[in-house]
Amino acid sequence: MNLDSISIVILAAGKGSRMKSNKAKVLHDISGKPMLYHIIKASKNISNDVSVVIAHQKEKVKESIEKYFDDITFVEQDAENFPGTGGAMKNVAPKNDKVLVLNGDMPLITAESLEGFLHNDADIIMSIFDLKDPNGYGRVVIDNNQVQYIVEQKDANQAELNVTTVNAGIYAFKKDVLEKYIPLLSNDNAQKEYYLTDLIAMAKKDGLSISPLLVDEEHFKGVNSKKDLADSEAIMQDRIRTKWMNAGVSMQLPSTVYIEEDATFEGECHLENGVRITGNSQIINSIIKAHSVIEDSIVKNSDVGPLAHLRPASSVEDTHIGNFVEVKKATLKGVKAGHLSYLGDAEIDEGTNIGAGTITCNYDGLKKYKTKIGKNVFVGSDSQLVAPVTIKDDVMIAAGTTVTSGEVASGNLVISRTKMRLVKDFYYKFFGKK
């Protein structure tokens, strides 16, 4: 694909007041990334010149996007003096001869869905929806495959109200069209804003070609509320799950599984219902059982769950992680941790068994410390390993033990339980009955 055939401008300056949030609309997450990220990613697949127009929370928007892309041009809109979509284009300087203008609240756009804008030589290409019920939308009147004009519903006559084509809000312009008409835009309207749609009337008056492009609602769905956000998330998740199922991942009740965009799968993987996989997690030849959470971690040749939690920077290989086990920033290889344990800031080697209720006590209130456990170690139930501590190979730790020494040598039994006492007939004395 010729990446220098089109420039892309993404309008991301608005407040998004209908989101009812202190966060800029374009920074709300879809499958683990800001919605603006998804639009930029799709744009970069077809263009080497992507600009983002910012105003509201401009520094936060810029900082967020620069975590993922280092070659985006940011253009600040003078929203006080030149509000509106037309005002947003005032300071944009595209490099290529065709300019595609996208909205920053359409996270479901893909490179494939934008291809129709690349293969049309009209002066202006205007995206349209064909709706069964266009009520509430302005109508786009088309004749001989050319846009004639746009009319708002309140201004439409009966014939115009019968039109089912509406404006989808995406345009492609020849660069010289923008250069000519953007300076001519007026804010002589009730909202006192500069509208990109006014270019249509001006261009039509001058005899320019304005070609309609029918697009589908799914890809060009805008997000204007938390409900829209949830709907878009559901569509994005369906795409992600479908991609991985087609690649060979088995899912039980797929609609209950959540997978973020950067997660990857290799080999034979199975996800049971209610699983959540986030960040840059890698799942390789493994089973993730019901209602387990994997965050930014690696799972290889292992089974995890049900109801287990791998927190970020964990790596488990050839390992069994059972129910109610939490692992954080730990490396486990060839380990069995069947249930009810917390293993944080730890390295645990093969052949080791972690008993129920075992905790690595990795935090002293100021700093975090590491626990190292060697091969073939048996850790009894309800044990506390107070870091920093190193347990060498072939060690047994008795149930109920608190390990506090810096290093336990190979071959040892560690036991710190107090001696059990029996007080005869205490029950009867306490409750006063026998």
Residue pairs with C-beta under 8 A, 6 or more apart in sequence:
1 45
1 46
3 46
3 47
3 48
4 47
4 48
4 49
4 95
4 96
5 47
5 96
5 97
5 98
5 118
6 46
6 47
6 49
6 96
6 98
6 99
6 100
6 117
6 118
6 172
7 47
7 49
7 50
7 51
7 94
7 95
7 96
7 98
7 99
7 100
7 175
8 43
8 46
8 47
8 49
8 50
8 51
8 99
8 100
8 101
8 102
9 51
9 52
9 53
9 75
9 89
9 92
9 94
9 99
9 100
9 101
9 102
10 36
10 39
10 40
10 43
10 50
10 51
10 52
10 53
10 102
10 103
10 104
11 53
11 85
11 88
11 101
11 102
11 103
11 104
12 24
12 26
12 36
12 52
12 53
12 54
12 61
12 104
13 53
13 54
13 55
13 56
13 58
13 77
13 79
13 88
13 104
14 25
14 55
14 56
14 104
14 105
15 24
15 25
15 56
16 24
16 25
16 26
16 56
16 105
16 224
18 224
18 225
19 25
19 28
19 224
19 225
19 226
19 229
20 225
20 226
21 28
21 226
23 57
24 56
24 57
24 60
24 61
25 35
25 104
25 105
25 223
25 224
26 34
26 35
26 36
26 61
26 104
26 105
27 34
27 35
27 36
27 57
27 60
27 61
27 64
28 34
28 35
28 223
28 229
29 35
30 38
30 107
30 229
30 232
30 233
30 236
31 233
31 236
31 237
31 240
31 259
31 260
31 261
32 260
32 261
32 262
32 278
32 279
33 68
33 260
33 261
33 262
34 64
34 65
35 104
35 105
35 106
35 107
35 223
35 229
35 232
36 52
36 61
36 64
36 65
36 104
36 107
37 64
37 65
37 68
38 107
38 108
38 109
38 236
38 261
39 102
39 104
39 106
39 107
39 109
40 50
40 52
40 65
40 68
40 69
40 72
41 68
42 109
42 110
42 111
42 113
42 114
43 50
43 100
43 102
43 111
43 114
44 50
44 69
45 111
46 111
46 114
46 115
46 118
47 96
47 100
49 73
49 94
49 95
49 96
50 71
50 72
50 73
51 72
51 73
51 74
51 75
51 92
51 94
52 61
52 65
52 72
52 73
52 74
52 75
52 104
53 75
53 76
53 77
53 88
53 89
53 92
54 61
54 62
54 74
54 75
54 76
54 77
55 76
55 77
55 79
55 88
56 79
58 74
58 76
62 74
65 72
66 72
75 91
75 92
76 91
77 87
77 88
77 90
77 91
78 87
78 90
78 91
79 87
81 87
82 88
82 90
82 187
82 194
83 187
83 191
83 192
83 193
83 194
84 187
84 191
84 193
84 194
84 195
84 196
85 101
85 193
85 194
85 195
85 196
85 197
86 182
86 185
86 193
86 194
86 195
86 196
86 198
86 199
87 185
87 187
87 193
87 194
88 196
89 101
89 178
89 182
89 196
90 182
90 194
92 99
92 178
94 175
94 178
96 175
97 174
97 175
98 117
98 118
98 172
98 173
98 174
98 175
99 172
99 173
99 174
99 175
99 178
100 114
100 117
100 170
100 171
100 172
101 170
101 171
101 172
101 173
101 196
102 109
102 170
103 169
103 170
103 222
105 222
105 223
105 224
106 170
106 219
106 220
106 221
106 222
106 223
107 223
107 232
107 236
108 218
108 219
108 220
108 221
108 232
108 235
108 236
109 219
109 220
110 219
113 215
113 216
113 219
113 220
116 125
116 213
116 215
117 125
117 127
117 170
117 172
117 213
120 172
120 211
120 213
122 209
122 210
122 211
123 173
123 174
123 177
123 203
123 208
123 209
123 210
124 147
124 171
124 172
124 173
124 174
124 177
124 199
124 200
124 203
124 208
124 209
124 210
124 211
125 171
125 172
125 173
125 210
125 211
125 212
125 213
126 140
126 147
126 167
126 170
126 171
126 200
126 210
126 211
126 212
126 213
127 167
127 168
127 169
127 170
127 171
127 212
127 213
127 214
127 215
127 220
128 140
128 142
128 165
128 166
128 167
128 168
128 212
128 213
128 214
128 215
129 137
129 165
129 166
129 167
129 168
129 214
129 215
129 217
129 220
130 164
130 165
130 214
131 137
131 164
131 165
131 166
131 217
132 164
134 163
134 164
134 165
134 166
135 153
136 153
137 153
137 166
137 167
138 150
138 151
138 152
138 153
138 166
138 167
139 150
139 151
139 153
139 156
139 160
139 161
139 163
139 165
139 166
140 147
140 150
140 163
140 165
140 166
140 167
140 212
141 147
141 148
141 149
141 150
141 151
141 160
141 163
141 165
142 148
142 165
142 212
145 211
145 212
146 209
146 210
146 211
146 212
147 200
147 204
147 210
147 211
147 212
148 204
149 200
149 201
149 204
150 167
150 197
150 200
150 201
151 160
153 161
156 163
165 212
167 197
168 215
168 220
169 220
169 222
170 215
170 220
171 196
171 199
173 199
177 199
177 203
177 208
178 199
181 199
181 202
181 203
182 199
184 202
185 194
185 195
185 198
185 199
186 194
186 198
187 193
187 194
189 195
200 210
203 210
204 210
218 235
221 228
221 231
221 232
221 235
222 228
223 229
223 232
236 261
237 258
237 259
240 259
240 260
240 261
241 251
241 254
241 257
241 259
244 251
244 259
244 265
245 251
245 254
247 265
248 265
248 268
248 269
249 265
249 269
249 270
249 271
250 268
250 269
250 270
250 271
251 257
251 270
251 271
252 270
252 271
252 272
252 273
252 290
253 273
253 274
256 273
256 274
256 275
257 271
257 273
257 274
257 275
257 276
257 277
258 275
258 276
258 277
258 278
259 277
260 277
260 278
260 279
260 281
262 279
262 280
262 281
263 277
263 278
263 279
263 280
263 281
263 282
263 283
263 294
264 280
264 281
264 282
264 283
265 282
265 283
265 284
266 282
266 283
266 284
266 285
267 284
267 285
268 285
269 283
269 284
269 285
269 286
269 287
269 288
270 286
270 287
270 288
271 277
271 288
272 287
272 288
272 289
272 290
272 291
272 292
272 305
272 306
273 290
273 291
274 290
274 291
274 292
275 288
275 289
275 290
275 291
275 292
275 293
275 294
275 305
276 292
276 293
276 294
277 283
277 288
277 293
277 294
278 293
278 294
278 295
278 296
279 295
279 296
279 297
279 312
280 296
281 294
281 295
281 296
281 297
281 298
281 299
282 297
282 298
282 299
282 300
283 294
283 299
284 298
284 299
284 300
284 301
285 300
285 301
286 299
286 300
286 301
286 302
286 303
286 304
287 302
287 303
287 304
288 294
288 299
288 303
288 304
288 305
289 303
289 304
289 305
289 306
289 307
289 308
290 305
290 306
290 307
291 305
291 306
291 307
292 304
292 305
292 306
292 307
292 308
292 309
292 310
293 308
293 309
293 310
294 304
294 310
295 309
295 310
295 311
295 312
296 312
296 313
297 310
297 311
297 312
297 313
297 314
297 315
297 316
297 327
298 314
298 315
298 316
298 317
299 310
299 316
300 315
300 316
300 317
300 318
301 317
301 318
302 316
302 317
302 318
302 319
302 320
302 321
303 320
303 321
304 310
304 316
304 321
305 321
305 322
305 323
306 323
307 323
307 324
308 321
308 322
308 323
308 324
308 325
308 326
308 327
309 325
309 326
309 327
310 316
310 321
310 327
310 328
311 326
311 327
311 328
311 329
311 344
312 328
312 329
313 328
313 329
314 327
314 328
314 329
314 330
314 331
314 332
315 330
315 331
315 332
316 327
316 331
316 332
316 333
316 335
317 332
317 333
317 334
318 333
318 334
318 350
319 332
319 333
319 334
319 335
319 336
319 337
320 335
320 336
320 337
320 338
321 327
321 332
321 337
322 337
322 338
322 339
323 339
323 340
324 339
324 340
324 341
325 337
325 338
325 339
325 340
325 341
325 342
325 343
326 341
326 342
326 343
326 344
327 337
327 343
327 344
328 342
328 343
328 344
328 345
329 344
329 345
330 343
330 344
330 345
330 346
330 347
330 348
330 360
331 346
331 347
331 348
332 343
332 346
332 348
333 348
333 349
333 350
334 349
334 350
334 351
334 352
335 348
335 349
335 350
335 352
335 353
335 354
336 352
336 353
336 354
337 343
337 353
337 354
337 358
338 354
338 355
338 356
339 356
340 356
340 357
341 354
341 355
341 356
341 357
341 358
341 359
342 358
342 359
342 360
343 354
343 358
343 360
343 371
344 360
344 362
344 363
344 368
345 360
345 362
345 368
345 369
345 370
345 371
345 387
346 360
346 362
346 370
346 371
346 372
346 373
347 370
347 371
347 372
347 373
348 354
348 373
348 377
349 373
349 374
349 375
349 377
349 393
350 375
350 376
351 375
351 376
351 377
352 373
352 374
352 375
352 376
352 377
352 378
352 379
353 377
353 378
353 379
354 379
355 378
355 379
355 380
355 381
355 382
355 383
355 399
356 381
356 382
357 381
357 382
357 383
358 379
358 381
358 382
358 383
358 384
358 385
359 383
359 384
359 385
360 371
360 385
360 387
361 384
361 385
361 386
361 387
362 368
362 369
362 370
362 371
362 387
363 369
368 387
369 387
369 388
370 387
370 388
371 385
371 387
371 388
371 389
371 390
371 391
372 389
372 390
372 391
373 379
373 385
373 391
374 391
374 392
374 393
374 394
374 395
374 410
375 393
375 394
376 393
376 394
377 391
377 393
377 394
377 395
377 396
377 397
378 395
378 396
378 397
379 385
379 397
380 396
380 397
380 398
380 399
380 400
380 401
381 399
381 400
382 399
382 400
383 397
383 398
383 399
383 400
383 401
383 402
383 403
384 401
384 402
384 403
385 391
385 397
385 403
386 402
386 403
386 404
388 406
389 403
389 404
389 405
389 406
389 407
389 408
390 406
390 407
390 408
391 397
391 403
391 407
391 408
391 414
392 407
392 408
392 409
392 410
393 410
394 410
394 411
395 408
395 409
395 410
395 411
395 412
395 413
395 414
396 412
396 413
396 414
397 403
397 413
397 414
397 415
398 413
398 414
398 415
398 416
398 417
399 417
400 416
400 417
401 414
401 415
401 416
401 417
402 416
403 414
403 416
408 414
425 434
428 434
